[in-house]
Amino acid sequence: MAIKRQALFDLYKARLSRRIVFWVFASIILIEGIILIPSVYRREQELLNYKQALAAAKASGLLTRTALPPSATELLSLLQITQGDVAVGGALYRADGTLVGTFGDPPALTFAAVAAGQESLLNRRQQRYDALWRMSPLEGRYLFIVRHDTAEVRQELLAFVGRIAGLVIIISFFVTGATMIVLERLLITPVLRLRRDLLLAGQAISADQDARLIPFEAAKTYRQDELGDVVTAFEQMLLQISRAIANRKQAEAELRLSEEKFSKAFRASPNPVTISTMANGQLIEANDSFLQLHGSTLEQVLGQTALDLKLWADPRDRQQMIQTIRDRGFIRDQEYCFRTRTQAARTVLYSAEQISINGQDCILSVVNDISERKQAEEALRESEQRFRTLVEQAADAIFVVNQQGRFVDVNQQACRSLGYSRSELLQRSVLEVQQSLTPARFSQVWNTVLSTNKSLTIEGVHRRRSGSQFPVEVRLGLLEFGSDRLILALARDISERKQAEAALARLAEIGELAAMIVHEVRNPLTTVLMGLSSFKRLDLPERAKMRLAFALEESERLQRLLNEILLYAKQQTLTLVELDVYALLQELLTALQAMPAACDRQIQLKHFDRAAVILGDIDKLKQVFINLVSNACEAIAVGDQVTCQIEVEPSPHQVVIRVHNGGEPIPPEVLPKLTQPFFTTKSSGNGLGLAITKRIIEAHGGQLAIASTSAAGTTVTVTLPLKSADASAQIP
């Protein structure tokens, strides 16, 4: 019983059952109403017709028993008497439409309305009914319209409606109850079960449970109708939803894993990576590498467009990139120029892919900063160009040789020296160029260079294309390119050096011969001088004395020449001591001023406060400065000034002594010859003074330079190294 009450309660609670019952009840009421309304009208008409027939019968009986009154007025009175208890009013008209008269409540129905075909008129509000009597005694002569009271008709009609409505309500409740009982068993209970199952399925899905494992009540309903189809569809839907949820979970797990991988790869990528909109380049996301490249923070770049950031050095490059992506969907390793926040230019390799995010076209960009590599490549190209230029302009012939003795590369000097074009020479081998070189000797040289990994210098003879030969000095070194090992050979034509060595050898022989001659001449010359000197004690005529003085002068000049020749020819041997150049010149100043050439000339010594200590041979340096100051004094007029200035240069560590005079300038073509042996511009000189001076200065590790102009005069510059460990080590 309780179960039935609960079922009825559930049935009542079910909105679907309430709607079905309501519409069933409303439908019955509507149907009954549709049926009742015509019945009410028919019943009303029947009651009215009854009243009309009753009145007509009463009047017809009276008129039938008696003859018609002669006048219309009497007829009206007679009719009024007959209808006193039936009608409440009336109107009599002649056949031509003339009103004879009325009595009681005049009818609203007129002769004109009757003539138009209307024989009755009902006024429900006033409860009046006007109707035309058709009686044979009056036909053709009169027309009588009677007004009836319809209050009884209305009461009867209401009672009729009440009876019918009660019957309809009873039928409606009966049908509705039967419908509810049938609905409860056939529809509502299965639907409620299905609803509870749907709620359980929803709860299971919300709790991330497998809904297929829940024992649903709807599964107990086995029906071969639409509801059974709904239950089956529910089970299929639940199975599909469960599968879809399982697939979705797997897809979400894979998506989370993919997103995690992408996020980690995006963030940890050493290459700058960005996501931007295709329309205007607005940055949606950027990784740390991009921020480091651009020199900004994430807050500073997100939401900014490429134009706002001035990222593209040339905005037309971005337009071209966008067009390429629209055409192909991607772009790979395209070289562009980007700018950082400080507008520094960076060369990058740009790759991008078109993607869609929330229905918006975006670009996933990956940038590879190759600025340093481009700079290195450019530096390498410049280095290679410089090296190639250096190789091609080198005075030595350069060959690159492989283990088989074939030329791999050569420079232009190699081609010029051998008389081949580059393509022709690359078809040759070392054995075809190097005279008297055998394969065994080449293998020996190759193994020596490879085993020692040191440079090797050998001499040989090269054969030109014309067949002529020339001596060369070849310096060999190992050249490695990855796994390839080659030999770099620098060949220098030593024909001139060989000729110079031969000439030097001959000069050495001539020098030794000249030294022997000088030595041999000096002894008899000394005897001659002694003899001539002894003649000075004799009493000779004036003419003989003049000849004797001239002979003694020439003999002494010859002896000085022989001494200078010996001094120039022999090796300069120095006795080195520490000395201050300024102190040496200060000490020498008195002797310089006493020289005959310095008479009536001014000698001024200038120096800086800095010390100028060198390692030098005092006697030989005195000889140098005496010679230079003497030449300067001889070059100026009486009363002019010779300046000897000492300077200490900070780098390199040197002391510079300048001897200046304001005499006539030395012609430019004469300057290079002044230090050559036996070249002189003096009438009495032998041309060995400056040559010996130069050799002494060079023996000290110094240099001698002479400059002369008409505006500045003549300056002889002596450069000597200051005392130091390195400088002392260089002095022989």
TORVOVO-528918 format. One line per field, with one value per residue (C-alpha): x negated, y, z; residue in three letters; residue number from 1. Coordinates in pm, whole numbers, plus 50000, padded with zeros to 5 digits. Layout:
<recs>
X	[X_...]
Y	[Y_...]
Z	[Z_...]
aa	[ALA_...]
i	[NUM_...]
</recs>
This chain:
<recs>
X	[50000_49723_49551_49869_49907_49542_49603_49908_49707_49427_49684_49828_49481_49392_49430_49483_49777_49929_49901_50046_50333_50395_50405_50623_50862_50853_50908_51215_51348_51282_51449_51749_51761_51759_52043_52231_52250_52458_52672_52739_52832_53059_53224_53274_53432_53653_53783_53844_54021_54230_54337_54409_54606_54802_54901_54986_55199_55401_55466_55544_55801_55978_55984_56102_56405_56513_56525_56270_56372_56473_56220_55847_55876_56116_55890_55598_55801_55905_55546_55438_55691_55581_55209_55237_55088_54852_54702_54587_54648_54738_54783_55040_54963_55184_55056_54932_54712_54940_54921_55260_55136_54938_55005_54786_54410_54380_54172_53836_53896_54060_54255_53954_53733_54000_54031_53654_53687_53623_53903_53762_53543_53389_53256_53086_52990_53359_53486_53724_53808_53997_54150_54395_54715_54819_55194_55417_55705_55479_55271_55280_55456_55260_54919_54897_54562_54559_54305_54241_54073_53771_53690_53822_53633_53310_53365_53438_53135_52905_53036_52966_52610_52555_52662_52446_52144_52169_52178_51876_51675_51754_51647_51332_51224_51286_51090_50814_50780_50769_50512_50298_50306_50212_49944_49794_49739_49662_49474_49420_49250_49011_48940_48874_48644_48467_48442_48289_48051_47952_47887_47677_47489_47430_47303_47078_46940_46889_46708_46489_46629_46706_47085_47101_47047_47360_47674_47932_48309_48399_48216_48495_48748_48780_49041_49105_49211_49061_48985_48795_48612_48533_48396_48187_48073_47987_47775_47604_47559_47413_47176_47075_47036_46823_46609_46593_46496_46230_46104_46123_45928_45666_45661_45643_45360_45179_45258_45130_44818_44779_44842_44596_44337_44408_44400_44070_43924_44062_43917_43587_43511_43174_43322_43556_43918_44228_44600_44752_45065_45040_45239_45013_44740_44874_44673_44878_44589_44207_43939_43636_43398_43601_43613_43236_43191_43419_43299_43648_43868_44178_44408_44243_44300_44633_44917_44675_44668_44361_44385_44410_44094_43920_43817_43773_43489_43680_44063_44082_43910_44205_44453_44256_44245_44623_44687_44462_44644_44984_44870_44683_44795_44436_44093_43756_43411_43466_43200_43331_43201_43362_43307_43281_43435_43123_43160_42850_42865_42867_42856_43087_43209_43589_43824_44201_44520_44880_45098_45450_45519_45883_45978_45710_45430_45094_44729_44495_44149_43809_43503_43138_42905_42611_42464_42141_42121_42178_41912_41679_41759_41705_41381_41284_41365_41166_40885_40900_40907_40612_40431_40512_40399_40087_40021_40085_39871_39596_39253_39191_39347_39594_39689_39930_39831_40008_39851_39843_39632_39912_39968_40295_40264_40012_39987_39922_39551_39513_39680_39466_39141_39199_39373_39698_40059_40230_40437_40128_39919_40190_40156_39786_39599_39302_39081_39147_39045_38773_38453_38274_38553_38626_38940_38728_38593_38947_39076_38785_38860_39233_39171_38926_39177_39460_39258_39085_39374_39107_39013_38743_38529_38362_38201_38270_38305_38634_38690_38901_39141_38883_38629_38411_38318_38266_38159_38423_38436_38747_38895_39125_39394_39683_40032_40333_40697_40901_40776_40580_40209_40030_39694_39671_39359_39226_38972_38750_38542_38187_38019_37936_37830_37602_37463_37421_37253_37020_36959_36899_36662_36478_36491_36357_36074_36019_36032_35778_35569_35609_35513_35206_35125_35177_34962_34697_34711_34696_34352_34171_34377_34241_33888_33960_34092_33784_33561_33748_33740_33365_33337_33486_33158_32967_32900_33100_33194_33536_33674_33557_33702_34039_34032_33925_34211_34461_34327_34348_34708_34825_34649_34819_35156_35095_35011_35334_35533_35379_35456_35822_35854_35728_35960_36264_36175_36113_36395_36516_36425_36586_36481_36819_36860_37151_37138_37363_37383_37426_37124_36921_37013_36954_36607_36545_36669_36329_36147_36411_36376_35994_36019_35894_36228_36412_36219_36447_36754_36994_37066_37377_37467_37838_37985_38291_38294_38346_38037_37898_37685_37571_37318_37051_36687_36566_36280_36484_36780_36543_36419_36782_36879_36548_36602_36967_36900_36592_36798_37069_36817_36662_37006_37086_36937_36728_36937_37225_37344_37334_37587_37548_37880_37944_38296_38414_38714_38950_39042_38857_38580_38338_38115_38110_37817_37871_37586_37729_37572_37726_37492_37573_37817_37690_37854_38106_37925_37603_37749_37767_37402_37248_37189_37049_36673_36453_36740_36674_36778_36457_36155_35916_36121_36086_36458_36406_36497_36876_36845_36634_36869_37169_36998_36910_37269_37417_37171_37329_37675_37765_37852_37720_37952_37881_38147_38090_38322_38269_38506_38386_38023_37850_37913_37722_37914_37747_37978_37827_38011_38027_37875_38104_38081_38230_38023_37699_37775_37804_37464_37184]
Y	[50000_50235_50151_50239_50565_50647_50559_50788_51059_51021_51018_51343_51493_51404_51714_51505_51320_51646_51791_51480_51462_51834_51811_51497_51674_51990_51790_51616_51949_52101_51813_51822_52198_52165_51915_52110_52447_52330_52123_52430_52629_52350_52319_52693_52691_52399_52587_52902_52709_52545_52884_53008_52694_52715_53078_53006_52707_52907_53190_52953_52768_53093_53226_52894_52879_53237_53447_53717_54059_54304_54564_54539_54704_54447_54175_54326_54330_53972_53864_54054_53860_53526_53596_53758_53464_53352_53666_53990_54202_54206_54407_54369_54481_54482_54301_54625_54687_54937_54906_54840_54866_54709_54591_54514_54526_54616_54369_54481_54272_54500_54445_54554_54287_54022_54136_54098_53735_53756_53582_53586_53801_53685_53937_53735_54036_54155_53793_53869_53666_53820_53580_53595_53395_53217_53138_53054_53282_53586_53481_53733_53995_54055_53988_53932_53955_53832_53912_53628_53630_53389_53384_53030_52932_53066_52878_52562_52618_52672_52356_52174_52313_52215_51858_51828_51995_51763_51467_51601_51655_51306_51160_51381_51273_50913_50932_51133_50883_50594_50785_50846_50478_50377_50651_50546_50192_50254_50586_50775_50503_50408_50778_50840_50541_50676_51017_50864_50667_50985_51159_50865_50865_51239_51198_50913_51118_51418_51193_51064_50711_50456_50488_50151_49978_50130_49901_50128_50075_50161_49849_49647_49789_49567_49715_49682_50041_50390_50404_50078_50238_50538_50307_50123_50455_50566_50257_50311_50679_50596_50348_50606_50875_50643_50561_50926_51018_50749_50870_51229_51145_50971_51263_51510_51310_51303_51671_51757_51553_51721_52063_51988_51877_52180_52413_52270_52275_52627_52758_52566_52613_52783_52940_53239_53121_53342_53309_53613_53705_53699_54018_54267_54061_54108_53885_53628_53430_53446_53231_53339_53309_53566_53799_53768_53835_54140_54264_54300_54140_53933_54212_54456_54247_54066_54248_54457_54431_54379_54741_54863_54670_54775_54412_54397_54610_54633_54608_54492_54171_54091_54155_53920_53661_53686_53642_53335_53178_53252_53085_52788_52768_52780_52932_52772_52919_53254_53509_53838_54126_54188_54473_54451_54690_54908_54893_54677_54475_54095_53859_53560_53251_53267_52967_52990_52785_52901_52781_52856_52954_53004_53056_53324_53283_53296_53236_53009_53155_53001_53225_53123_53412_53381_53726_53593_53323_53578_53799_53500_53398_53753_53771_53432_53549_53865_53660_53417_53708_53870_53537_53470_53821_53772_53437_53568_53877_53688_53717_53347_53067_52871_52509_52278_51915_51590_51260_51150_51452_51623_51996_52072_52451_52709_53087_53323_53358_52982_53001_53298_53146_52816_52960_52758_52862_52762_52488_52350_52353_52171_51885_51853_51685_51781_51532_51716_52051_51968_51873_51558_51474_51101_50930_50779_51121_51270_50992_51053_51427_51357_51119_51360_51649_51429_51261_51570_51813_52080_52303_52174_52387_52235_52369_52243_52336_52406_52347_52595_52503_52633_52387_52647_52593_52814_52750_52764_52745_52553_52569_52277_52261_52034_52154_51968_51998_51761_51416_51537_51598_51814_51983_52360_52449_52805_52821_53124_53193_53233_53306_53661_53541_53284_53552_53786_53512_53452_53826_53847_53561_53742_54066_53882_53752_54103_54244_53993_54075_54452_54399_54207_54481_54753_54558_54506_54874_55011_54863_55013_55332_55360_55319_55587_55823_55764_55834_56146_56268_56222_56444_56729_56763_56821_57161_57147_57407_57564_57375_57045_57139_57208_56871_56703_56867_56761_56404_56389_56526_56272_55989_56083_56106_55765_55629_55772_55624_55285_55307_55398_55119_54874_55022_54988_54642_54469_54346_54601_54480_54675_54716_54782_54977_55161_55531_55834_55982_56335_56303_56161_56456_56703_56559_56565_56922_57082_56863_56936_57310_57277_57115_57330_57288_57427_57749_58049_57819_57772_57425_57398_57085_57030_56747_56644_56574_56206_55983_55828_55535_55294_55015_55139_55161_55500_55542_55442_55660_55952_55886_55891_56219_56390_56291_56410_56743_56802_56749_56983_57257_57225_57264_57606_57950_58117_58228_57983_57736_57357_57201_56860_56759_56447_56301_55993_55831_55643_55364_55189_55248_55453_55753_55986_56223_56486_56695_56988_57260_57532_57510_57450_57159_56831_56735_56449_56231_56262_56169_55786_55784_55968_55650_55453_55385_55626_55864_56223_56577_56725_56805_56662_56372_56000_55911_55661_55879_55840_55479_55394_55598_55402_55067_55170_55284_54964_54760_54924_54814_55166_55350_55648_55876_56197_56453_56781_57059_57419_57537_57322_57263_56926_56694_56374_56148_55875_55626_55401_55152_55235_54994_54695_54318_54279_54556_54428_54081_54214_54385_54160]
Z	[50000_50094_49766_49574_49767_49689_49325_49320_49494_49242_48969_49100_49134_48781_48569_48260_48419_48539_48192_48027_48278_48240_47865_47879_48118_47909_47594_47740_47862_47521_47341_47574_47540_47163_47192_47467_47298_47000_47242_47452_47145_47023_47367_47380_47035_47131_47439_47235_46963_47233_47370_47020_46931_47256_47190_46828_46920_47172_46927_46642_46856_46944_46595_46460_46693_46629_46321_46265_46400_46131_46236_46289_46630_46755_46616_46810_47128_47074_47017_47329_47535_47396_47466_47805_47994_47712_47566_47728_47420_47054_46736_46454_46100_45793_45490_45341_45652_45826_46202_46348_46705_46986_47335_47636_47574_47205_47007_46872_46556_46294_45976_45772_45935_45871_45511_45485_45594_45971_46156_46514_46735_47070_47323_47595_47802_47828_47832_47544_47233_46936_46684_46385_46414_46098_46128_45838_45951_45931_45629_45354_45558_45879_46028_46405_46595_46956_47232_47483_47829_47822_48197_48231_47919_48069_48396_48209_47990_48294_48452_48128_48115_48477_48417_48110_48283_48582_48352_48162_48483_48605_48274_48273_48619_48535_48211_48380_48661_48418_48216_48523_48616_48264_48242_48574_48453_48090_48089_48413_48618_48333_48268_48638_48641_48335_48503_48816_48595_48410_48743_48861_48531_48563_48918_48810_48520_48748_48999_48715_48754_48487_48442_48268_48604_48769_48790_48629_48692_48335_48221_48390_48144_47839_47607_47239_47195_47166_47538_47505_47213_47438_47709_47449_47307_47662_47714_47378_47455_47795_47633_47373_47638_47850_47552_47455_47811_47812_47477_47597_47912_47704_47462_47752_47908_47577_47528_47877_47807_47471_47624_47901_47648_47432_47731_47854_47504_47455_47780_47777_47407_47356_47045_47082_47032_47010_46935_46767_46576_46200_46152_46332_46499_46854_47087_47276_47428_47431_47594_47797_47501_47308_47607_47640_47269_47272_47611_47759_48023_47953_48074_47834_47520_47575_47403_47197_46820_46606_46494_46856_46948_46623_46601_46224_46092_45763_45802_45440_45548_45775_45493_45268_45550_45604_45232_45223_45519_45362_45040_45185_45549_45678_45628_45699_45780_45611_45698_45836_46043_46385_46625_47002_47250_47218_46836_46800_46477_46504_46208_46254_46073_46095_46080_46134_46113_46086_46377_46500_46863_46964_46601_46550_46295_46474_46392_46589_46527_46602_46571_46550_46630_46388_46443_46595_46332_46054_46204_46232_45875_45756_45951_45808_45456_45511_45661_45371_45128_45302_45312_44948_44857_45065_44904_44555_44614_44791_44635_44706_44508_44724_44656_44839_44776_44867_44960_44596_44507_44311_44336_44516_44506_44385_44384_44095_44175_44138_43797_43689_43812_43628_43321_43358_43393_43718_43555_43381_43695_43894_43647_43728_44011_44224_44039_43710_43857_44107_43925_44042_44294_44301_44439_44718_44815_44811_45037_45274_45288_45336_45625_45786_45780_45911_46185_46322_46257_46215_45927_45695_45464_45162_44849_44501_44138_43962_43596_43400_43123_42876_43015_43188_43552_43855_44214_44492_44866_44975_45324_45395_45665_45757_45661_45806_45689_45901_45815_45511_45552_45301_45268_45231_45031_45005_44725_44688_44381_44518_44187_44295_44637_44479_44253_44551_44751_44461_44433_44807_44786_44509_44710_45011_44800_44663_45018_45138_44834_44901_45266_45153_44904_45168_45409_45147_45041_45395_45467_45163_45213_45565_45425_45165_45433_45647_45348_45251_45611_45619_45312_45510_45704_45382_45234_44917_44666_44699_44405_44554_44894_44730_44558_44882_45080_44812_44816_45198_45190_44934_45116_45441_45261_45110_45454_45604_45315_45371_45744_45677_45423_45681_45943_45713_45589_45918_46150_46404_46752_47037_47397_47560_47881_48041_47953_47952_47604_47736_47965_47674_47452_47735_47785_47410_47369_47452_47201_46939_46982_46948_46604_46316_46138_46444_46460_46453_46467_46756_46893_47117_47316_47414_47618_47820_48191_48126_48153_47831_47945_47673_47625_47388_47288_47411_47161_46859_46962_47006_46655_46532_46697_46604_46241_46238_46414_46194_45879_46013_46090_45746_45586_45742_45717_45984_46281_46220_46481_46496_46733_46891_47050_47260_47295_47480_47312_47549_47305_47173_47431_47230_47253_46954_46883_46614_46469_46280_46063_45853_45555_45194_45143_45007_44677_44712_44462_44666_45008_44952_44835_45131_45333_45040_45050_44852_44776_44881_44791_44934_44724_44983_45131_45054_45111_45396_45698_45687_45571_45879_46099_45972_46037_46394_46465_46317_46524_46832_46712_46601_46281_46089_45888_45694_45597_45420_45296_45198_45474_45766_45671_45718_46013_46081_46320_46523_46701_46969_47198_47567_47813_47877_47891_47546_47397_47545_47414_47061_47059_46926]
aa	[MET_ALA_ILE_LYS_ARG_GLN_ALA_LEU_PHE_ASP_LEU_TYR_LYS_ALA_ARG_LEU_SER_ARG_ARG_ILE_VAL_PHE_TRP_VAL_PHE_ALA_SER_ILE_ILE_LEU_ILE_GLU_GLY_ILE_ILE_LEU_ILE_PRO_SER_VAL_TYR_ARG_ARG_GLU_GLN_GLU_LEU_LEU_ASN_TYR_LYS_GLN_ALA_LEU_ALA_ALA_ALA_LYS_ALA_SER_GLY_LEU_LEU_THR_ARG_THR_ALA_LEU_PRO_PRO_SER_ALA_THR_GLU_LEU_LEU_SER_LEU_LEU_GLN_ILE_THR_GLN_GLY_ASP_VAL_ALA_VAL_GLY_GLY_ALA_LEU_TYR_ARG_ALA_ASP_GLY_THR_LEU_VAL_GLY_THR_PHE_GLY_ASP_PRO_PRO_ALA_LEU_THR_PHE_ALA_ALA_VAL_ALA_ALA_GLY_GLN_GLU_SER_LEU_LEU_ASN_ARG_ARG_GLN_GLN_ARG_TYR_ASP_ALA_LEU_TRP_ARG_MET_SER_PRO_LEU_GLU_GLY_ARG_TYR_LEU_PHE_ILE_VAL_ARG_HIS_ASP_THR_ALA_GLU_VAL_ARG_GLN_GLU_LEU_LEU_ALA_PHE_VAL_GLY_ARG_ILE_ALA_GLY_LEU_VAL_ILE_ILE_ILE_SER_PHE_PHE_VAL_THR_GLY_ALA_THR_MET_ILE_VAL_LEU_GLU_ARG_LEU_LEU_ILE_THR_PRO_VAL_LEU_ARG_LEU_ARG_ARG_ASP_LEU_LEU_LEU_ALA_GLY_GLN_ALA_ILE_SER_ALA_ASP_GLN_ASP_ALA_ARG_LEU_ILE_PRO_PHE_GLU_ALA_ALA_LYS_THR_TYR_ARG_GLN_ASP_GLU_LEU_GLY_ASP_VAL_VAL_THR_ALA_PHE_GLU_GLN_MET_LEU_LEU_GLN_ILE_SER_ARG_ALA_ILE_ALA_ASN_ARG_LYS_GLN_ALA_GLU_ALA_GLU_LEU_ARG_LEU_SER_GLU_GLU_LYS_PHE_SER_LYS_ALA_PHE_ARG_ALA_SER_PRO_ASN_PRO_VAL_THR_ILE_SER_THR_MET_ALA_ASN_GLY_GLN_LEU_ILE_GLU_ALA_ASN_ASP_SER_PHE_LEU_GLN_LEU_HIS_GLY_SER_THR_LEU_GLU_GLN_VAL_LEU_GLY_GLN_THR_ALA_LEU_ASP_LEU_LYS_LEU_TRP_ALA_ASP_PRO_ARG_ASP_ARG_GLN_GLN_MET_ILE_GLN_THR_ILE_ARG_ASP_ARG_GLY_PHE_ILE_ARG_ASP_GLN_GLU_TYR_CYS_PHE_ARG_THR_ARG_THR_GLN_ALA_ALA_ARG_THR_VAL_LEU_TYR_SER_ALA_GLU_GLN_ILE_SER_ILE_ASN_GLY_GLN_ASP_CYS_ILE_LEU_SER_VAL_VAL_ASN_ASP_ILE_SER_GLU_ARG_LYS_GLN_ALA_GLU_GLU_ALA_LEU_ARG_GLU_SER_GLU_GLN_ARG_PHE_ARG_THR_LEU_VAL_GLU_GLN_ALA_ALA_ASP_ALA_ILE_PHE_VAL_VAL_ASN_GLN_GLN_GLY_ARG_PHE_VAL_ASP_VAL_ASN_GLN_GLN_ALA_CYS_ARG_SER_LEU_GLY_TYR_SER_ARG_SER_GLU_LEU_LEU_GLN_ARG_SER_VAL_LEU_GLU_VAL_GLN_GLN_SER_LEU_THR_PRO_ALA_ARG_PHE_SER_GLN_VAL_TRP_ASN_THR_VAL_LEU_SER_THR_ASN_LYS_SER_LEU_THR_ILE_GLU_GLY_VAL_HIS_ARG_ARG_ARG_SER_GLY_SER_GLN_PHE_PRO_VAL_GLU_VAL_ARG_LEU_GLY_LEU_LEU_GLU_PHE_GLY_SER_ASP_ARG_LEU_ILE_LEU_ALA_LEU_ALA_ARG_ASP_ILE_SER_GLU_ARG_LYS_GLN_ALA_GLU_ALA_ALA_LEU_ALA_ARG_LEU_ALA_GLU_ILE_GLY_GLU_LEU_ALA_ALA_MET_ILE_VAL_HIS_GLU_VAL_ARG_ASN_PRO_LEU_THR_THR_VAL_LEU_MET_GLY_LEU_SER_SER_PHE_LYS_ARG_LEU_ASP_LEU_PRO_GLU_ARG_ALA_LYS_MET_ARG_LEU_ALA_PHE_ALA_LEU_GLU_GLU_SER_GLU_ARG_LEU_GLN_ARG_LEU_LEU_ASN_GLU_ILE_LEU_LEU_TYR_ALA_LYS_GLN_GLN_THR_LEU_THR_LEU_VAL_GLU_LEU_ASP_VAL_TYR_ALA_LEU_LEU_GLN_GLU_LEU_LEU_THR_ALA_LEU_GLN_ALA_MET_PRO_ALA_ALA_CYS_ASP_ARG_GLN_ILE_GLN_LEU_LYS_HIS_PHE_ASP_ARG_ALA_ALA_VAL_ILE_LEU_GLY_ASP_ILE_ASP_LYS_LEU_LYS_GLN_VAL_PHE_ILE_ASN_LEU_VAL_SER_ASN_ALA_CYS_GLU_ALA_ILE_ALA_VAL_GLY_ASP_GLN_VAL_THR_CYS_GLN_ILE_GLU_VAL_GLU_PRO_SER_PRO_HIS_GLN_VAL_VAL_ILE_ARG_VAL_HIS_ASN_GLY_GLY_GLU_PRO_ILE_PRO_PRO_GLU_VAL_LEU_PRO_LYS_LEU_THR_GLN_PRO_PHE_PHE_THR_THR_LYS_SER_SER_GLY_ASN_GLY_LEU_GLY_LEU_ALA_ILE_THR_LYS_ARG_ILE_ILE_GLU_ALA_HIS_GLY_GLY_GLN_LEU_ALA_ILE_ALA_SER_THR_SER_ALA_ALA_GLY_THR_THR_VAL_THR_VAL_THR_LEU_PRO_LEU_LYS_SER_ALA_ASP_ALA_SER_ALA_GLN_ILE_PRO]
i	[1_2_3_4_5_6_7_8_9_10_11_12_13_14_15_16_17_18_19_20_21_22_23_24_25_26_27_28_29_30_31_32_33_34_35_36_37_38_39_40_41_42_43_44_45_46_47_48_49_50_51_52_53_54_55_56_57_58_59_60_61_62_63_64_65_66_67_68_69_70_71_72_73_74_75_76_77_78_79_80_81_82_83_84_85_86_87_88_89_90_91_92_93_94_95_96_97_98_99_100_101_102_103_104_105_106_107_108_109_110_111_112_113_114_115_116_117_118_119_120_121_122_123_124_125_126_127_128_129_130_131_132_133_134_135_136_137_138_139_140_141_142_143_144_145_146_147_148_149_150_151_152_153_154_155_156_157_158_159_160_161_162_163_164_165_166_167_168_169_170_171_172_173_174_175_176_177_178_179_180_181_182_183_184_185_186_187_188_189_190_191_192_193_194_195_196_197_198_199_200_201_202_203_204_205_206_207_208_209_210_211_212_213_214_215_216_217_218_219_220_221_222_223_224_225_226_227_228_229_230_231_232_233_234_235_236_237_238_239_240_241_242_243_244_245_246_247_248_249_250_251_252_253_254_255_256_257_258_259_260_261_262_263_264_265_266_267_268_269_270_271_272_273_274_275_276_277_278_279_280_281_282_283_284_285_286_287_288_289_290_291_292_293_294_295_296_297_298_299_300_301_302_303_304_305_306_307_308_309_310_311_312_313_314_315_316_317_318_319_320_321_322_323_324_325_326_327_328_329_330_331_332_333_334_335_336_337_338_339_340_341_342_343_344_345_346_347_348_349_350_351_352_353_354_355_356_357_358_359_360_361_362_363_364_365_366_367_368_369_370_371_372_373_374_375_376_377_378_379_380_381_382_383_384_385_386_387_388_389_390_391_392_393_394_395_396_397_398_399_400_401_402_403_404_405_406_407_408_409_410_411_412_413_414_415_416_417_418_419_420_421_422_423_424_425_426_427_428_429_430_431_432_433_434_435_436_437_438_439_440_441_442_443_444_445_446_447_448_449_450_451_452_453_454_455_456_457_458_459_460_461_462_463_464_465_466_467_468_469_470_471_472_473_474_475_476_477_478_479_480_481_482_483_484_485_486_487_488_489_490_491_492_493_494_495_496_497_498_499_500_501_502_503_504_505_506_507_508_509_510_511_512_513_514_515_516_517_518_519_520_521_522_523_524_525_526_527_528_529_530_531_532_533_534_535_536_537_538_539_540_541_542_543_544_545_546_547_548_549_550_551_552_553_554_555_556_557_558_559_560_561_562_563_564_565_566_567_568_569_570_571_572_573_574_575_576_577_578_579_580_581_582_583_584_585_586_587_588_589_590_591_592_593_594_595_596_597_598_599_600_601_602_603_604_605_606_607_608_609_610_611_612_613_614_615_616_617_618_619_620_621_622_623_624_625_626_627_628_629_630_631_632_633_634_635_636_637_638_639_640_641_642_643_644_645_646_647_648_649_650_651_652_653_654_655_656_657_658_659_660_661_662_663_664_665_666_667_668_669_670_671_672_673_674_675_676_677_678_679_680_681_682_683_684_685_686_687_688_689_690_691_692_693_694_695_696_697_698_699_700_701_702_703_704_705_706_707_708_709_710_711_712_713_714_715_716_717_718_719_720_721_722_723_724_725_726_727_728_729_730_731_732]
</recs>
